[in-house]
C-alpha cells in the first residue's frame, strides 16, 4: 500500500502457476526454473485478487515454457491466516509456496495469529494495484459525490463491502477514505468477505451500499456495465477507465495494494534460489509484461531479503494505521 498521506502504506502483488503435464524440458531447464511437484497455495476463495493473479501468472509461466504441471489450490479462511498457518507448518518444504499480499499482513494483526509473515521465507513482491470504489448498475449513486453525501448522513446504514479482513487493503482503503471525507472510521459499517468473488455477489445483490476492491478483479464487470465505477484510489486515473481519483473528487487520500509470494521456513538455499529464479524469469517474460498492462497492474518487483525488509516495514505500518484510526 502506498499513501501520500500521513498514514502511508505501500503496494501490490501475488502469483501462482499451473500448467499441463511436462512434455519436454523446454526453456525452464536452461534457467533452473523447473521444480517438479511444486504446489502453490491461494489463501482465499476463487475469484479474488490473489486467485485472478495466480491464474494469469499460471498461463504466462506455461506459455513462456518456464514450468509445468504445478498444482494450485485454494485454502481460504480468516483473511489468509489459515493458509499462512499451514505454510509455516510445512517447515522445510521446498515444493510449496503461497500467494499473499497486504490483506494477510492486516489479518495477522486483527486475528492476533501466533504465526506471522516473519516466520516465512520471502520470495518476491510482484505487483502494485489501485483500489476501486464500485456499486451495482442499479445503484442510486451515480457518482462519488452522491455516494459520499449519503455516507456522511448515516455511515452505519450504508455498509461497505471488501474482499479482505479488517486490516487488509479493502478495509483500510474505505477507512482512510472515510477519515478524509470527515467520517469517523469507527462509525463505518464494514462487511468483510473472503475474497472478491463473494464480494461481487453481494454488490450485485445490493447487500452492501458499495464495494472496494482491486482494479484487476472487476475489469470485466465494469466494462460490461454490471458494475458502475465511481472512483479509483491511486495517484492517477487508470487508463481506459472513466473515473476520477479520490483526490480529484475532493477526498484527500491515496492508496494502492501490493501482492507477493512467500515460501515455508527452513527451505534450503538451493530450493529458495530455484523458486526465486522461476519468479525472476516470469517477471522478465513478455507474457507477464502483457498481463500487467491488460490487468492494470503496476510492476513492483522486489526479491529476497529486500522483500523481507519490505514485509517487516508493512507490518509496522499496518499496526500504526490501525491504531491511528482507532481500529
C-alpha positions as CSV (number, residue, x, y, z in Angstrom):
1,X,0.0,0.0,0.0
2,X,1.4,3.4,-0.9
3,X,-0.2,6.5,0.7
4,X,0.9,10.1,0.3
5,X,-1.0,11.0,3.4
6,X,0.5,10.8,7.0
7,X,-0.8,7.2,7.1
8,X,1.4,5.9,4.2
9,X,1.5,2.2,3.4
10,X,2.9,0.7,0.2
11,X,1.5,-1.5,-2.5
12,X,0.8,-4.7,-5.0
13,X,1.3,-8.3,-5.9
14,X,0.7,-12.1,-5.9
15,X,1.3,-15.1,-8.1
16,X,0.7,-18.8,-8.7
17,X,1.5,-21.2,-11.6
18,X,-0.3,-24.1,-13.2
19,X,0.3,-25.9,-16.4
20,X,-0.1,-29.1,-18.3
21,X,2.0,-32.2,-17.7
22,X,5.6,-31.8,-18.7
23,X,6.1,-32.9,-22.3
24,X,9.6,-31.6,-22.8
25,X,12.1,-29.7,-20.6
26,X,11.9,-26.5,-22.7
27,X,13.2,-23.2,-21.7
28,X,12.9,-23.8,-18.0
29,X,15.6,-26.4,-18.0
30,X,18.1,-23.8,-19.1
31,X,17.2,-21.2,-16.4
32,X,16.8,-23.6,-13.4
33,X,13.0,-22.9,-13.1
34,X,11.7,-26.4,-13.3
35,X,10.5,-27.6,-9.9
36,X,8.8,-31.0,-10.2
37,X,5.9,-31.4,-7.7
38,X,5.7,-27.6,-6.9
39,X,2.4,-26.6,-5.3
40,X,1.0,-23.1,-4.9
41,X,-1.5,-22.2,-2.2
42,X,-4.0,-19.3,-2.7
43,X,-5.2,-18.4,0.8
44,X,-8.6,-17.1,-0.2
45,X,-11.6,-18.2,-2.3
46,X,-11.7,-18.4,-6.1
47,X,-12.5,-15.1,-7.9
48,X,-10.4,-12.8,-5.6
49,X,-7.3,-10.8,-6.5
50,X,-4.9,-13.5,-5.3
51,X,-6.7,-16.1,-7.4
52,X,-7.0,-14.0,-10.5
53,X,-3.4,-13.0,-10.4
54,X,-2.5,-16.7,-9.8
55,X,-4.4,-18.0,-12.8
56,X,-3.0,-15.2,-15.0
57,X,0.6,-16.0,-13.9
58,X,-0.1,-19.7,-14.4
59,X,-0.9,-19.3,-18.1
60,X,2.1,-16.9,-18.5
61,X,4.5,-19.4,-16.9
62,X,3.2,-22.2,-19.2
63,X,3.3,-20.1,-22.3
64,X,6.8,-18.9,-21.6
65,X,7.9,-22.6,-21.1
66,X,9.2,-21.9,-17.6
67,X,7.5,-24.6,-15.6
68,X,4.8,-27.3,-16.0
69,X,2.5,-29.5,-14.0
70,X,2.3,-27.2,-10.9
71,X,-0.7,-27.7,-8.7
72,X,-2.6,-24.6,-7.5
73,X,-5.1,-24.9,-4.6
74,X,-7.3,-22.6,-2.5
75,X,-7.2,-22.7,1.2
76,X,-9.4,-19.8,2.4
77,X,-10.2,-18.7,5.9
78,X,-9.5,-15.9,8.4
79,X,-8.3,-13.4,5.8
80,X,-5.5,-15.6,4.6
81,X,-4.1,-16.6,8.0
82,X,-5.4,-20.2,7.7
83,X,-3.2,-20.6,4.7
84,X,-0.4,-18.8,6.5
85,X,-0.5,-21.2,9.4
86,X,-0.5,-24.1,7.0
87,X,2.5,-22.7,5.2
88,X,4.5,-22.1,8.3
89,X,3.7,-25.6,9.5
90,X,5.3,-27.0,6.3
91,X,8.8,-26.3,7.6
92,X,11.5,-27.2,5.1
93,X,9.0,-28.0,2.3
94,X,10.7,-26.6,-0.8
95,X,7.9,-27.6,-3.1
96,X,5.2,-25.3,-1.5
97,X,4.7,-21.6,-1.8
98,X,1.9,-19.1,-1.1
99,X,0.5,-16.1,-2.9
100,X,-0.3,-13.3,-0.5
101,X,-0.4,-9.5,-0.1
102,X,-1.3,-6.7,2.2
103,X,-4.5,-8.4,3.3
104,X,-2.5,-11.2,5.0
105,X,-0.4,-8.6,6.8
106,X,-3.6,-6.9,8.2
107,X,-5.3,-10.2,9.1
108,X,-2.4,-11.3,11.2
109,X,-2.9,-8.1,13.3
110,X,-6.7,-8.2,13.6
111,X,-6.9,-12.0,14.2
112,X,-3.9,-11.9,16.5
113,X,-2.5,-15.1,14.9
114,X,0.6,-16.7,16.5
115,X,2.2,-17.2,13.1
116,X,3.2,-14.2,11.1
117,X,5.0,-13.4,7.8
118,X,8.2,-13.1,9.7
119,X,8.0,-16.9,10.1
120,X,8.1,-17.4,6.3
121,X,10.8,-17.3,3.6
122,X,10.2,-14.2,1.5
123,X,10.5,-14.8,-2.3
124,X,9.2,-11.7,-4.2
125,X,6.8,-8.8,-4.4
126,X,5.4,-8.6,-7.9
127,X,2.7,-6.1,-8.4
128,X,1.1,-3.0,-7.1
129,X,-2.6,-2.2,-7.9
130,X,-5.0,0.6,-7.4
131,X,-8.2,0.1,-5.5
132,X,-11.6,0.9,-6.9
133,X,-14.9,2.1,-5.5
134,X,-17.8,0.4,-7.2
135,X,-21.6,0.0,-7.0
136,X,-24.1,-2.2,-8.9
137,X,-25.6,-0.9,-12.1
138,X,-28.9,-0.3,-10.4
139,X,-27.4,1.7,-7.5
140,X,-28.9,5.2,-6.8
141,X,-25.3,6.5,-6.6
142,X,-24.4,7.8,-10.0
143,X,-21.0,9.3,-8.9
144,X,-18.6,9.5,-6.0
145,X,-20.2,12.8,-4.8
146,X,-23.6,11.1,-4.5
147,X,-22.1,8.2,-2.5
148,X,-20.1,10.4,-0.1
149,X,-23.1,12.6,0.6
150,X,-25.3,9.6,1.5
151,X,-22.5,8.1,3.5
152,X,-22.0,11.2,5.6
153,X,-25.7,11.3,6.5
154,X,-25.6,8.0,8.3
155,X,-22.4,5.9,7.9
156,X,-23.8,2.9,9.8
157,X,-26.7,2.5,7.4
158,X,-24.5,2.4,4.3
159,X,-22.5,-0.8,4.5
160,X,-19.3,-1.0,2.6
161,X,-18.0,-4.5,1.5
162,X,-14.5,-5.6,0.9
163,X,-12.7,-8.8,0.0
164,X,-10.3,-8.7,2.9
165,X,-10.5,-9.0,6.7
166,X,-10.1,-5.9,8.8
167,X,-6.6,-4.6,8.5
168,X,-6.4,-5.6,4.8
169,X,-6.5,-3.4,1.8
170,X,-10.2,-3.5,1.1
171,X,-10.8,-2.4,4.7
172,X,-8.0,0.2,5.1
173,X,-9.0,2.0,1.8
174,X,-12.6,2.9,2.8
175,X,-11.4,3.7,6.4
176,X,-8.9,6.2,5.1
177,X,-11.4,7.4,2.6
178,X,-13.9,8.0,5.4
179,X,-11.4,9.8,7.5
180,X,-10.5,12.1,4.6
181,X,-14.2,12.8,4.0
182,X,-14.9,13.7,7.6
183,X,-16.5,10.5,8.7
184,X,-15.2,8.8,11.9
185,X,-13.7,5.4,10.9
186,X,-15.3,3.8,13.9
187,X,-18.8,4.6,12.6
188,X,-18.1,2.8,9.2
189,X,-20.1,-0.4,8.7
190,X,-17.5,-2.6,7.0
191,X,-18.6,-6.1,6.0
192,X,-15.6,-8.4,5.1
193,X,-15.8,-11.1,2.5
194,X,-13.3,-13.9,1.9
195,X,-12.2,-12.7,-1.5
196,X,-13.5,-10.7,-4.4
197,X,-15.8,-13.5,-5.7
198,X,-18.0,-13.4,-2.6
199,X,-17.9,-9.6,-2.5
200,X,-19.0,-9.3,-6.2
201,X,-22.2,-11.3,-5.5
202,X,-23.1,-9.0,-2.6
203,X,-22.5,-5.8,-4.6
204,X,-24.7,-7.1,-7.5
205,X,-27.3,-8.3,-5.0
206,X,-27.4,-4.9,-3.3
207,X,-26.4,-6.4,0.0
208,X,-23.8,-3.6,0.5
209,X,-24.1,0.0,-0.4
210,X,-20.8,0.0,-2.2
211,X,-17.7,-2.2,-2.6
212,X,-13.9,-1.6,-2.5
213,X,-11.6,-3.9,-4.4
214,X,-8.6,-4.1,-6.7
215,X,-8.9,-2.7,-10.2
216,X,-7.9,-6.1,-11.8
217,X,-10.6,-8.0,-10.1
218,X,-13.7,-6.4,-11.7
219,X,-12.5,-5.0,-15.0
220,X,-14.8,-7.3,-17.0
221,X,-17.9,-6.4,-14.9
222,X,-17.1,-2.7,-15.2
223,X,-16.7,-2.9,-19.0
224,X,-19.9,-4.9,-19.3
225,X,-21.8,-2.4,-17.3
226,X,-22.7,-4.8,-14.4
227,X,-20.7,-2.5,-12.1
228,X,-20.5,1.3,-12.0
229,X,-17.0,2.6,-11.2
230,X,-17.2,5.7,-9.1
231,X,-13.5,6.4,-8.3
232,X,-10.0,4.9,-8.2
233,X,-7.8,5.2,-5.1
234,X,-4.3,5.8,-6.6
235,X,-2.5,9.0,-7.6
236,X,-3.6,8.9,-11.2
237,X,-6.6,7.8,-13.2
238,X,-6.5,4.3,-14.6
239,X,-6.1,4.3,-18.5
240,X,-9.2,3.1,-20.2
241,X,-11.5,3.7,-17.2
242,X,-13.7,6.7,-16.8
243,X,-13.4,7.5,-13.1
244,X,-11.7,10.2,-11.0
245,X,-9.2,9.7,-8.4
246,X,-10.3,10.2,-4.8
247,X,-8.2,13.4,-4.7
248,X,-9.9,14.7,-7.8
249,X,-13.2,14.1,-6.0
250,X,-12.1,16.2,-3.0
251,X,-11.2,13.3,-0.8
252,X,-7.5,13.9,0.2
253,X,-6.1,10.4,0.4
254,X,-4.3,7.9,-1.8
255,X,-4.0,4.1,-1.6
256,X,-2.5,1.2,-3.5
257,X,-2.3,-2.5,-2.7
258,X,0.5,-5.0,-3.3
259,X,0.9,-8.7,-3.8
260,X,3.8,-11.1,-3.5
261,X,4.8,-14.7,-2.7
262,X,6.4,-16.5,0.3
263,X,7.6,-20.0,1.0
264,X,7.8,-22.1,4.2
265,X,10.5,-21.5,6.7
266,X,13.6,-23.8,6.7
267,X,13.8,-24.4,2.9
268,X,17.3,-25.0,1.6
269,X,19.4,-22.3,-0.1
270,X,19.1,-24.2,-3.4
271,X,15.4,-24.5,-3.1
272,X,15.0,-20.8,-2.5
273,X,17.2,-20.0,-5.4
274,X,15.2,-22.2,-7.8
275,X,11.9,-20.7,-6.7
276,X,13.4,-17.2,-7.0
277,X,14.7,-18.0,-10.5
278,X,11.2,-19.1,-11.5
279,X,9.8,-15.8,-10.4
280,X,12.6,-13.7,-12.0
281,X,12.1,-15.4,-15.3
282,X,8.4,-15.0,-15.2
283,X,8.8,-11.3,-14.4
284,X,11.1,-10.9,-17.4
285,X,8.8,-12.7,-19.8
286,X,6.8,-10.9,-22.5
287,X,3.7,-12.8,-21.4
288,X,3.8,-11.3,-17.9
289,X,4.5,-7.8,-19.1
290,X,1.4,-8.0,-21.3
291,X,-0.7,-9.2,-18.4
292,X,0.5,-6.3,-16.3
293,X,-0.8,-3.9,-18.9
294,X,-4.0,-5.8,-19.5
295,X,-5.0,-6.0,-15.9
296,X,-4.0,-2.5,-14.8
297,X,-1.3,-3.8,-12.5
298,X,1.9,-1.9,-11.9
299,X,5.3,-3.6,-11.8
300,X,6.6,-3.6,-8.2
301,X,9.3,-6.3,-8.4
302,X,11.3,-6.9,-5.3
303,X,13.1,-10.1,-4.4
304,X,14.6,-12.0,-1.5
305,X,15.9,-10.1,1.6
306,X,14.7,-6.8,0.3
307,X,11.2,-8.1,0.1
308,X,11.7,-9.4,3.6
309,X,12.6,-5.9,4.8
310,X,9.5,-4.6,3.0
311,X,7.3,-7.1,4.8
312,X,8.7,-6.0,8.1
313,X,8.0,-2.4,7.2
314,X,4.5,-3.1,6.1
315,X,3.8,-5.0,9.4
316,X,4.8,-2.0,11.4
317,X,2.8,0.5,9.2
318,X,-0.4,-1.5,9.3
319,X,-0.1,-1.6,13.1
320,X,0.4,2.1,13.2
321,X,-2.5,2.9,10.9
322,X,-4.9,0.7,12.8
323,X,-4.0,2.4,16.0
324,X,-4.3,5.9,14.4
325,X,-7.7,5.1,13.0
326,X,-8.8,3.8,16.4
327,X,-9.4,0.3,15.0
